[in-house]
């Protein structure tokens, strides 16, 4: 696989910081240097004469692909999503004054004009994606030019043998920063990539997990400043657990803790995945040949799971909605946080957007570390949620697909992703200066784990983890040992499929 020279998230950070500077310096009329093609600095030499020295300008990543007449081709995109967190990466049908929607619409319009085509995005339920693509490929009919589904379903398409090896697609250059290099490195097997995340995948960026805390509740209990704890590397399972236990109490006096009581932490089983990723542990790492291997039947992983079980225990004050019949796993946490009845909730950036009208202030911090020995804060790119890109094995014009995707990724880097960041900034996302620092930490902490992408192949590590934690298992080691043998056989099959693929 090609070497990855750039990191996409560096671009995200630059955009975010630029946006912050623009908001804080809106009275200035000069254009930021990063937007200029010919910036220069003025200096004086030893004799007092003024000289102009050229400054380093922002790199030009434009792929400079020439216009191409596809003859009015309908560029069909098949995608999935849900009503709660809809995938809108291509579904902008008209201008409506919203920054992100309009950026997507204008990008699509430019692509349509440049390639004399029409982008058509078709939604299908998750369960029918693989069968729809497989049916088209086996029939030799180019029904779809691109498929956008999450990492699990993208992996299913690869295993089914109906996706292209992306390194063989013309015009696509994965050395460019608008392609997500760490996900390419993390999701490849034997040097082969059948799906990719890029700057067009806003749905995937919105799946970035974070910890929200209610500032009113935090202040009422006199806790130490949470941003200071994060900054000093002391934001861990233990420090979070101490706060959770101190806050949780039986508000209505009925002798039990419910979603209507005062809660140190409330969430659904999604938080269990996030706690795992916050530890930086990889359940399926890879060897020097880029071949994956299991790393769950060992003391280190068992300690991680035991620690998550402890943090999520009912007796320690954590309220996991899925444990209780009739509790809405999505809205109960939001209601509790907004009503000043909960201190912590783990969500993703899309969840934060839904809290923009919350009256009380809330702050955002990373997922806690396992302990203070852990050097850095970490988080998975949520490959089991955010949509990735695959190209069916049968398309009408592979050159066209390559050109469109490369241009789309570049244009998204220039306009769509900045619009998303701007929307978050303007939508009460950053309610204090410290949140800028938090965002830097979050957006520079990503890593990829194949363990989040192989659930559809029967390697359901996350499902089993959720079960162990939800049931507060006291016998983690033996349960993991029983799963390891079956997982290994299934992983061997996945590796063989990749190795035998043409």
N, C-alpha and C positions, 0 to 999 in steps of 0.2 A: 504494500500500500504506500501511497505517496507520503513523504514526510510532511508534517504539519508545522509550518513556520510561524503561523499566527494563531492567536486565540480570539475567537469571536467575542468573548465577554469583555476583552479589553476595549473593543469598539463600543459595547453597551455602556461601559463605565465612562468612556470619553463623552458619549452623547449625553449621559445623565449629568455629568459635571458641567458640560457646556450649557445644558438647559438651566441648571441651577444658577450659573453665572448670568445668563440672559435675564432670568427672572429678578435677580438681585441688582442688576445693573441696567434696568430697562430704560433709564434716562440717557444712556450713551447712544450716540448715533453711528459710531464706527462699527463696521462689520467685524466679528471675531476673526482672528488670524486663521483659524482652522478652516474658514470658509473661503479664504482668498487663495487665488492661484499664484499671485506674485507679491507676497509680503516681503518687507525688507526692514532692516533696522538702521538707525542713523547713529553714527559715532563720530568723535572728533579725533584727528590724528595729533601727533606731538606738536605740530605747529599751529594747531587750532583750526585747521581746515576740516570741513565737514565731509565725511565720506559715507556712502551708502553700502551696507553689507547685506547680501541676500540672506534671508532667514530660511530655515528648513520648512518647507511646506508639507501639508498633509499628503501622504502617499496617494497616488491615483490608482484605484483598484478597478476602474471601469474596464470591463472585458473588451470593450470596443468591437462588439459583434455588429457586422453590417446588417442593414434591414434585409428581410427575406420574405418573399411573397409565397405564402402557403396556399393561395387560391381560395381563401375563405374557409379554411379548415376550422372545424369545431374542436377546440382544445378541451377535451373532457377530463374533468378532475372528479374522482370518486373520494368522498371523505366521510368520516363518522364524527360523532359528538353526542351531546345530550342537551336536554332543555335547561338543566341547572347551570351548566358551564358550556354554552354552545361554542362550536368551532367556527369562527368567522374569518379565518385566514384569507378566504377568497370570496366570501359571500357578501360583498358590498354591491347592491344592485343600483344605487343612485347616490348622489351627493345629498347629505343631510345636515351638514354643518358640524358634525362631530369629527374631531381631528383624526382619529384612527380609521373610522369608516371612510372618510374622504381620501386619506392617503392610500388605502387599499383600492378604492375605486379608481383613483387617478393612475396608480401603478398598473392595474389591469387594463385600463384604457390605453396607456402607452404601449403595453405589450401587444394588445389587439391591433393597434395601428401599425406598429413596427413590423409585425409578422402577418398582416392581413388575415387575421383569424378572429375567433370569438371564444373567450373563456367561458365554459359552462361548468359550474360546480353542482354535483349531484350528491345528495345526502342518502346514505344507507345505514341501517342499524349495524352495530358491530358484528353480530352473528352471521350476517350475510356477505360481508366484505370479501372474505377469502373465497367463498364459493362463487361469487360473482366474477371475480378476477380469474379464478381457475377455469371457470366455464368458458370465458372469453378466450383465454390463452389456448386451451385445448382445442377450441373450435377454429383457432387461427384468425379470429376477428378482432380488430383493433378498437375495441369498445371504449377503452380508457387510455389516456396519455400519461396520467399520473394518479397515484393513489396516496392519500394522506390519512393515515391511521396511527394509533399509538404504537410504542415499541413492541408490545406483545403481539399485536396483529401484524405488524411489519415483519417480525420474526416468523410468524406463521406463514406469511406469503413467501418468505425466503426458503423455509423448509419445504413448502409445497412445490418449489421449483418454478414459480411463475413470475419471479422478479429478476430484473437484470442486475448483473454485477456492475455497480456504478462506476468503477474505475474504467470500464470499457465504453462509457457513454461519451460521445464527442462533445467538445466545448466546455464540459464541466471541469473546473480547476479547484480541487480541494485545498490547494495551498492559499487560496484567497480567504481573507478573514471573515467573510460573510457566510462561510460554511463552518459548522460547529465541530472543530477539530477534536476536542476531547471525547465527544460522543462517537465520532468516527473511530478513534482509537479504542474506545471502550466497548463498542458493539461489534467490531470486526471479529471474525474467526478465521484463523489461518490466512490473514491478510486480505480477506474478501469482505466487501461491504455491499449489502443489498438494500440498505435504507440509510437516510441521513437527515439530520436536523440543520436548518439554516436560519438566516435572519427573517425569512418569510414565515417561519413557524411561531407566530405570536401566541398561539394557543399553548404551545409547549413552554414558552417563557412565562406565561401567566400561571403555569402549574408549579412555579418555584415556591417551595414551602417556607414559612416563616412563623415566628411566635408573636402573637399579639398579646399585649397586656393592657388592662384597664388602669389608667393612671389614677383615677379616683380611688379605686380599691387599694392600689399599691400605696398611695399616700396615707390612706386611713390606717394602715397597719404599720406605718413608720419604717418600712423596709429601706435598706441602703439603695442608693441610686442604681438602677438596673443597668444603665448604660456604662457606668463606671465598672460594674462587675464584669460586663461583657468585654470592655476595653482592656481590663487587666487579666483576661483569660480565666476568670473564676466562674463563668456561667456554665455550670455543669448539671448533671442529673441530681447531685446532692443538693446544690444551692437552690435549684428549682423545687425539688421535693420538700425542702424545709419550708419554703414559702407556701406551697400547696397545702401542707398539713396545718400550717398556722391559720390559714384563711378558712378552710372548709368547716362549716358548722351547720347545725340543724336549725335553720331560720324559723320554720313554722312549728317547731317543737313536737313533731309527730313521731319522733324516735327513730327516724331513718333519713338518709340523705337522698334527695331527689333533684331533678333538674331545676326545681324552684327554690332550692336552698342556696346558701352562700357557698360558692365553690372555688377552691383554689385553682382547679383546672377542669375544663370540660371540652370534650371532643369526641369524634367517632374513631373507628379503627384505622382510619387514614393516618392518625398521629403515630401509630405504632411503626409504620413504614418510615415516617420522618425521624423518629427517635433512632431507628437503626442507621439511617443515612447520616444522622448527626454525629455518629461515632466514627465515621470514616471507614467502617469495616466493609470489605468486599467479600460477599458470599461466594462469588465465582470470579476469581482473578484469572490471569493468563500467564503462560510460561514464555520463555524466550522465543518460541516459535509461534506466538500469538494463538496458542491453543488453550481453551479454558479448562479449569479444574475446580472441583468442589473444595470449599474451605469452611465447612460447617461442623464437621464432627471433630472438634478440637476444643481445648479448654478456653481459648480466647473467645470464640464465638459463643460458647455456652455461658461465659461470664457476661457477655454483652446482652444475651437474651435474659438471663437472670436479673440483670440490672434494669432492663426495660419492664420486666414483670413487676419488680419491686416498685418502680416509679409509678406504674399504672394501677397499683392495688387500690381497691375500694377503701381499705382501712387506712391507707395513707392519704386519702382525700381526693383521689383522681376519679372523675366521673366519665366513664366511657358509655356514650349513649346507646350503642348497639347491644349492651348487656340488658337493656330494659325494654319490654314490650310497650308499644304505643308512644315511645319517645322519638321525635323526629331527629334523625342523626345529622341532618344538614342545618336545620333552622334553630334547634334548641341551643347550640353553642352561641350563635349570633344573638339570640334573644337574651341569653344570660349575660353576655358581655355588654350589650347595649343597655341593659337594665341595672348595671353596676352590681350584679350578683356573682360575677366571675372575675378572677384575676387573670388567668391565662386561657388562651385558645390557640391551637396550632391550625393554621389554614394555609392557603397559597395566595399568590398575588391577586387572583380572581376573587378570592374570599375577602381580601382587604378592600377591593373595589366596592364590594357589596356593603361595606361598613362606612362608606364615605359620609353618610348622613347621620352617623352616631353622634349624639349630643355631647356626651362626656369624651374627653380626650383619650386616645389610645396610643401606645407606642409599639414599635416593631423591633424585635431583636432576633438573632439567628436561632436555629435549633441548638439546644445545649450540647456541650461536649460530654463524653462519657465521664471524664474526670480531668483534673488539672494536668495530669501527665500527658494527655493528648495535646499535641502542639497547636493545631489549628481547628477552627470551626469548619465543618464540612456539611455538604448536602448533595443528595442525588439530583440530577436532572430527572424529573419524574417521567421516565420513559413508559411507565404503565398508564400515564394520563395524557401527556402532551403528544400531539400528532407529529409523525415523521413522514418523510417522502420516500416512496418507492416508485419504480418505473416498471410497468408490466413487460413481460418478455416479448409480447407482440404489440407493437405500436405502428401507426401509419407512417411515421417519419421520425426515425431516431435522431437524426440531425436536428430537426425542428425542436424536439423535446429537449435535447441538450442545450440548444441556444436559448430557449424560453426559460428553462430553469436557471441557467447561469445569469441571464439578465434579470430574472425575477428576484433572485437572491441579492444581486447587487442593488437593484432599485429599492428593495425592502430595507437594506442596510442604510440607504440614503434618506428614505422618507418614512417608511412604515414603522420600523422599530423606534426611531426618534419620536414619532407621533404617539406611540404606545407609552413610552416613558413620560412624555409631556402630559398625556392624559392622567397618568398616575400622580404626577407632581401637582397638577392643578386640581385634582379631585380629592384634596385633603389627605393625600397619601403620606406626604411628609409633613407632620404636624409640629415638628421641632427640628432644630439643627442637628441633633444627634442622630436622627433617622438617616441623614446623608451618609454618615459613617457606617451605620448598620447596613445600608444598601451596598456600600462598597464591600463589606465583609461577605454578605450573602452572594453577590454576583461574582465573587472571586473564589468561591468555596466549592464549586461544582466538581463532581466526579461521576463516572459511569460504572454501573455494575450489571453484568449480564443476568444476575439473579433477579433483576427487575423486569427482564425481557423474555424469560423462558417459561412463564406460567402456562402458556398454551401448549407447551411440549411436556406437560406433566411434572415439571420441576417447580412445584408451587411453594417455594420457600417462603414467600411473603404471606400466602394464605395460611400456611402452617404456623408462621410466627404470630399472626393475628390470633389464631386459635389458642396458642400457648399463653399469650399475654391475657387474652380475654377471660380465659378460664383460670388465670393465676396459677399456672402449673407449678408444682413443686418437684417435678421429675423431668426437667428439660433435657438432661443428658441422654437418658434412655430413649426418649421420644425422637430426638434428633438422630441418634444412632440407627434407629429402625428405618428412618427415611433415607439415610445416606446411600445404602446399597441400591435401592430402586432409582434414586436420582442419578447415580453414576451410570447405570445402564442407559438411561434416557439421554444423558449428556453425551455418552459415547455415540449414540445414534445421530445426534445433532452434528457432532464433529464430522462423522462419516459422511453425512449429507453434504456438508460444505466441501469436504475434500474431494468428493466424487462429482461435484457440480462442474459442468463444462465452462 
